[in-house]
Amino acid sequence: MFTVVGESPDSLVLDIFGGSGTTGDAVIQLNREDNGDRKYILVEMGEYFNSVTLPRIKKIIYSTEWKNGKPSNITSGIPQIIKYMRLESYEDALSNITLEEKDSFFGSNLGDEYLIGYMLDMEAKGSLLNLDAFISPFEYNMKITEKNECKERRVDVVETFNYLIGLSVHSQSSISYFSTKEAVNPPYEGAVDLQKDLNGVYGFRQIEGTLPDGRKALIIWRNINQDNILASNAALDAYFSKYRINPADREFDVIYINGDNNLENLRLDDEQWKVVLIETEFNKRMWEE
Protein backbone atom coordinates (compact mmCIF):
# COMPACT_ATOMS: atom_id res chain seq x y z
CA MET A 1 0.00 0.00 0.00
CA PHE A 2 2.70 2.50 0.93
CA THR A 3 4.60 1.92 -2.31
CA VAL A 4 1.62 3.42 -4.12
CA VAL A 5 1.11 6.14 -1.54
CA GLY A 6 4.79 7.01 -1.63
CA GLU A 7 4.56 7.83 -5.33
CA SER A 8 2.00 10.55 -4.66
CA PRO A 9 3.18 13.22 -2.19
CA ASP A 10 -0.36 14.56 -1.62
CA SER A 11 -2.22 11.28 -1.01
CA LEU A 12 -5.06 10.89 1.48
CA VAL A 13 -4.73 7.67 3.49
CA LEU A 14 -7.71 6.15 5.31
CA ASP A 15 -7.38 3.45 7.96
CA ILE A 16 -10.72 2.44 9.47
CA PHE A 17 -8.94 0.27 12.03
CA GLY A 18 -6.56 2.85 13.44
CA GLY A 19 -5.31 0.62 16.25
CA SER A 20 -2.12 1.94 17.82
CA GLY A 21 -1.63 4.49 15.02
CA THR A 22 0.81 2.59 12.80
CA THR A 23 -0.68 4.00 9.61
CA GLY A 24 -0.47 7.59 10.83
CA ASP A 25 3.10 6.95 11.99
CA ALA A 26 4.09 5.63 8.54
CA VAL A 27 2.49 8.57 6.69
CA ILE A 28 4.31 11.07 8.90
CA GLN A 29 7.61 9.30 8.32
CA LEU A 30 7.05 9.30 4.55
CA ASN A 31 6.38 13.02 4.61
CA ARG A 32 9.61 13.51 6.53
CA GLU A 33 11.62 11.57 3.96
CA ASP A 34 10.45 13.37 0.81
CA ASN A 35 8.85 16.56 2.19
CA GLY A 36 5.42 15.26 1.11
CA ASP A 37 2.01 16.60 2.03
CA ARG A 38 0.14 13.33 2.60
CA LYS A 39 -2.82 13.35 4.97
CA TYR A 40 -4.28 10.53 7.00
CA ILE A 41 -7.60 9.68 8.62
CA LEU A 42 -7.65 7.11 11.40
CA VAL A 43 -10.82 5.59 12.84
CA GLU A 44 -10.76 3.78 16.16
CA MET A 45 -13.40 2.90 18.74
CA GLY A 46 -11.15 1.26 21.32
CA GLU A 47 -10.76 2.86 24.73
CA TYR A 48 -6.98 2.90 24.21
CA PHE A 49 -7.27 5.75 21.70
CA ASN A 50 -6.47 8.34 24.39
CA SER A 51 -3.73 6.29 26.03
CA VAL A 52 -2.03 4.73 22.98
CA THR A 53 -3.11 5.99 19.55
CA LEU A 54 -3.16 9.74 20.13
CA PRO A 55 0.03 9.87 22.27
CA ARG A 56 1.90 7.86 19.61
CA ILE A 57 0.92 10.28 16.84
CA LYS A 58 1.92 13.26 18.98
CA LYS A 59 5.28 11.69 19.81
CA ILE A 60 6.21 10.82 16.24
CA ILE A 61 5.36 14.38 15.17
CA TYR A 62 7.60 15.82 17.89
CA SER A 63 10.58 13.51 17.35
CA THR A 64 11.62 10.47 15.31
CA GLU A 65 13.40 8.86 18.24
CA TRP A 66 12.39 8.36 21.87
CA LYS A 67 14.15 6.69 24.79
CA ASN A 68 12.74 6.12 28.26
CA GLY A 69 9.84 8.41 27.47
CA LYS A 70 12.05 11.31 26.33
CA PRO A 71 12.75 12.59 22.80
CA SER A 72 16.23 11.77 21.55
CA ASN A 73 16.17 14.04 18.51
CA ILE A 74 14.04 17.14 19.01
CA THR A 75 15.32 18.72 15.78
CA SER A 76 13.40 16.09 13.77
CA GLY A 77 9.99 17.48 14.77
CA ILE A 78 7.61 18.67 12.07
CA PRO A 79 4.75 21.22 12.20
CA GLN A 80 1.35 19.54 12.07
CA ILE A 81 -2.19 20.06 13.26
CA ILE A 82 -4.05 17.03 14.63
CA LYS A 83 -7.81 17.12 14.64
CA TYR A 84 -9.71 14.36 16.39
CA MET A 85 -13.42 13.95 16.96
CA ARG A 86 -15.53 11.79 19.20
CA LEU A 87 -18.75 10.59 17.61
CA GLU A 88 -21.86 10.25 19.72
CA SER A 89 -22.39 6.62 20.68
CA TYR A 90 -25.62 4.66 21.02
CA GLU A 91 -25.19 4.80 24.80
CA ASP A 92 -24.72 8.58 24.69
CA ALA A 93 -27.94 8.91 22.72
CA LEU A 94 -29.82 6.89 25.34
CA SER A 95 -28.31 8.97 28.15
CA ASN A 96 -29.73 12.17 26.62
CA ILE A 97 -33.26 10.90 26.04
CA THR A 98 -35.81 12.56 28.30
CA LEU A 99 -39.46 11.59 28.04
CA GLU A 100 -42.09 14.31 28.20
CA GLU A 101 -44.25 11.99 30.24
CA LYS A 102 -41.90 10.93 32.99
CA ASP A 103 -42.28 7.52 34.62
CA SER A 104 -44.70 6.45 31.89
CA PHE A 105 -45.96 2.90 32.13
CA PHE A 106 -44.70 1.86 28.70
CA GLY A 107 -41.29 3.49 29.00
CA SER A 108 -40.69 2.08 32.48
CA ASN A 109 -41.79 -1.45 31.70
CA LEU A 110 -40.70 -1.97 28.09
CA GLY A 111 -37.31 -0.27 28.30
CA ASP A 112 -34.90 0.91 25.60
CA GLU A 113 -36.46 -1.02 22.71
CA TYR A 114 -39.79 0.71 23.24
CA LEU A 115 -38.07 4.09 23.66
CA ILE A 116 -36.17 3.82 20.38
CA GLY A 117 -38.86 2.10 18.35
CA TYR A 118 -41.99 3.98 19.40
CA MET A 119 -41.38 7.04 21.55
CA LEU A 120 -38.25 8.59 20.02
CA ASP A 121 -39.95 10.63 17.30
CA MET A 122 -42.45 12.39 19.53
CA GLU A 123 -42.04 12.10 23.28
CA ALA A 124 -38.22 12.20 23.33
CA LYS A 125 -37.29 14.04 20.14
CA GLY A 126 -36.60 17.41 21.77
CA SER A 127 -34.15 15.96 24.29
CA LEU A 128 -31.79 14.58 21.64
CA LEU A 129 -31.37 18.01 20.10
CA ASN A 130 -32.03 20.84 22.54
CA LEU A 131 -32.69 23.72 20.17
CA ASP A 132 -33.41 26.05 23.09
CA ALA A 133 -29.75 25.69 24.09
CA PHE A 134 -28.70 27.22 20.77
CA ILE A 135 -29.03 30.65 22.38
CA SER A 136 -25.59 29.83 23.86
CA PRO A 137 -24.08 27.62 21.16
CA PHE A 138 -20.52 27.91 22.47
CA GLU A 139 -21.60 26.32 25.74
CA TYR A 140 -23.70 23.41 24.45
CA ASN A 141 -23.43 20.34 26.68
CA MET A 142 -24.52 16.72 26.37
CA LYS A 143 -24.42 13.76 28.73
CA ILE A 144 -21.49 11.57 27.73
CA THR A 145 -20.71 8.17 29.24
CA GLU A 146 -17.08 7.30 29.87
CA LYS A 147 -15.98 4.26 31.87
CA ASN A 148 -19.55 3.68 33.03
CA GLU A 149 -19.78 7.23 34.39
CA CYS A 150 -22.17 9.73 32.83
CA LYS A 151 -20.99 13.35 32.86
CA GLU A 152 -21.89 16.50 30.99
CA ARG A 153 -19.36 17.37 28.30
CA ARG A 154 -19.03 20.36 25.96
CA VAL A 155 -20.12 19.57 22.40
CA ASP A 156 -18.93 21.52 19.36
CA VAL A 157 -22.23 22.23 17.62
CA VAL A 158 -20.47 24.63 15.24
CA GLU A 159 -18.34 21.84 13.82
CA THR A 160 -21.25 19.40 13.90
CA PHE A 161 -23.38 21.72 11.79
CA ASN A 162 -20.61 22.02 9.19
CA TYR A 163 -20.69 18.25 8.75
CA LEU A 164 -24.47 18.04 8.73
CA ILE A 165 -24.78 20.42 5.78
CA GLY A 166 -21.72 19.00 4.02
CA LEU A 167 -19.85 22.31 4.08
CA SER A 168 -16.40 22.56 2.52
CA VAL A 169 -14.89 25.10 4.90
CA HIS A 170 -12.78 27.85 3.34
CA SER A 171 -12.19 29.89 6.47
CA GLN A 172 -13.47 30.24 9.99
CA SER A 173 -12.90 32.68 12.79
CA SER A 174 -12.43 32.23 16.49
CA ILE A 175 -15.09 33.58 18.84
CA SER A 176 -14.96 37.37 19.11
CA TYR A 177 -16.66 39.11 22.02
CA PHE A 178 -18.14 42.59 21.96
CA SER A 179 -19.95 45.07 24.11
CA THR A 180 -22.36 47.61 22.65
CA LYS A 181 -22.80 51.35 22.77
CA GLU A 182 -25.37 53.67 21.27
CA ALA A 183 -24.80 54.05 17.54
CA VAL A 184 -23.23 57.32 16.43
CA ASN A 185 -25.43 57.49 13.33
CA PRO A 186 -28.28 55.09 14.13
CA PRO A 187 -30.08 53.79 11.03
CA TYR A 188 -33.05 52.87 13.23
CA GLU A 189 -34.18 53.31 16.82
CA GLY A 190 -32.20 51.05 19.13
CA ALA A 191 -29.29 50.55 16.72
CA VAL A 192 -25.88 50.03 18.35
CA ASP A 193 -22.18 50.07 17.56
CA LEU A 194 -19.88 47.26 18.65
CA GLN A 195 -16.57 47.51 20.40
CA LYS A 196 -14.33 44.51 21.00
CA ASP A 197 -14.40 43.47 24.62
CA LEU A 198 -13.07 40.18 26.01
CA ASN A 199 -15.69 40.42 28.73
CA GLY A 200 -18.47 41.45 26.36
CA VAL A 201 -21.77 39.61 26.43
CA TYR A 202 -22.10 39.30 22.66
CA GLY A 203 -20.01 36.56 21.08
CA PHE A 204 -19.80 35.89 17.34
CA ARG A 205 -18.11 33.27 15.21
CA GLN A 206 -18.36 33.02 11.43
CA ILE A 207 -17.56 30.27 8.94
CA GLU A 208 -17.35 30.59 5.17
CA GLY A 209 -17.53 27.72 2.73
CA THR A 210 -19.20 25.95 -0.16
CA LEU A 211 -22.20 23.63 0.04
CA PRO A 212 -22.33 20.32 -1.91
CA ASP A 213 -24.54 21.95 -4.57
CA GLY A 214 -21.97 24.68 -5.18
CA ARG A 215 -23.69 27.50 -3.28
CA LYS A 216 -21.49 29.81 -1.23
CA ALA A 217 -22.46 29.92 2.43
CA LEU A 218 -21.75 32.18 5.37
CA ILE A 219 -22.57 30.86 8.85
CA ILE A 220 -22.80 33.21 11.82
CA TRP A 221 -23.10 31.80 15.33
CA ARG A 222 -23.84 34.15 18.22
CA ASN A 223 -24.81 34.34 21.86
CA ILE A 224 -28.38 35.53 22.31
CA ASN A 225 -29.76 37.43 25.28
CA GLN A 226 -33.08 35.69 25.70
CA ASP A 227 -34.35 38.49 27.95
CA ASN A 228 -33.66 41.14 25.32
CA ILE A 229 -33.96 39.77 21.81
CA LEU A 230 -34.10 43.28 20.32
CA ALA A 231 -30.70 44.13 21.81
CA SER A 232 -29.23 40.86 20.55
CA ASN A 233 -30.53 41.49 17.05
CA ALA A 234 -29.20 45.05 17.12
CA ALA A 235 -25.77 43.62 18.00
CA LEU A 236 -26.11 41.13 15.12
CA ASP A 237 -26.96 43.94 12.69
CA ALA A 238 -23.89 45.88 13.82
CA TYR A 239 -21.65 42.83 13.52
CA PHE A 240 -22.94 41.94 10.08
CA SER A 241 -22.58 45.48 8.78
CA LYS A 242 -19.01 45.91 10.01
CA TYR A 243 -17.37 42.49 10.03
CA ARG A 244 -18.89 40.58 7.14
CA ILE A 245 -16.85 40.08 3.97
CA ASN A 246 -17.21 42.92 1.49
CA PRO A 247 -19.86 41.84 -1.05
CA ALA A 248 -17.59 43.20 -3.78
CA ASP A 249 -15.02 40.58 -2.83
CA ARG A 250 -17.28 37.59 -2.32
CA GLU A 251 -20.99 36.99 -2.73
CA PHE A 252 -22.94 34.49 -0.64
CA ASP A 253 -25.99 32.53 -1.71
CA VAL A 254 -27.16 31.57 1.76
CA ILE A 255 -26.46 32.87 5.25
CA TYR A 256 -27.16 30.61 8.24
CA ILE A 257 -27.78 32.27 11.60
CA ASN A 258 -28.98 30.95 14.95
CA GLY A 259 -32.00 32.65 16.45
CA ASP A 260 -34.79 34.74 14.94
CA ASN A 261 -33.43 37.87 13.32
CA ASN A 262 -34.11 40.68 10.88
CA LEU A 263 -30.91 40.34 8.91
CA GLU A 264 -32.59 40.33 5.52
CA ASN A 265 -33.41 44.00 6.11
CA LEU A 266 -29.70 44.67 5.56
CA ARG A 267 -29.57 42.99 2.17
CA LEU A 268 -28.45 45.36 -0.55
CA ASP A 269 -30.27 45.74 -3.86
CA ASP A 270 -27.60 43.83 -5.80
CA GLU A 271 -27.42 40.94 -3.31
CA GLN A 272 -29.40 37.72 -3.65
CA TRP A 273 -28.58 35.81 -0.48
CA LYS A 274 -31.28 34.43 1.78
CA VAL A 275 -31.24 33.74 5.50
CA VAL A 276 -31.82 30.24 6.90
CA LEU A 277 -32.24 29.59 10.63
CA ILE A 278 -29.60 27.19 11.90
CA GLU A 279 -32.09 25.58 14.31
CA THR A 280 -34.49 24.76 11.47
CA GLU A 281 -31.77 23.33 9.25
CA PHE A 282 -30.11 21.44 12.12
CA ASN A 283 -33.40 19.81 13.10
CA LYS A 284 -34.20 18.87 9.52
CA ARG A 285 -30.80 17.28 8.94
CA MET A 286 -30.90 15.40 12.24
CA TRP A 287 -34.18 13.73 11.39
CA GLU A 288 -34.08 13.42 7.60
CA GLU A 289 -34.51 9.91 6.25
Secondary structure, DSSP 4 states (H G I P E B T S, - for coil): -HHHHHH-TT-EEEES--TTSHHHHHHHHHHHHHT---EEEE---SGGGTTTHHHHHHHHHH-S-EETTEES-GGG----------PPPHHHHHHT---SSTT-HHHHHHHHHHIIIIITTTTSHHHHS-GGGGGSGGG-EEEEEETTEEEEEE--HHHHHHHHTT-EEEEE---EEEEEEE-SS-SSTT-EEEEE-TT-SEEEEEEEEE-TTS-EEEEEEE---TT-HHHHHHHHHHHHHHHSPPTTT---SEEEESS---GGGG--TT---EEEEHHHHHHHHHH--
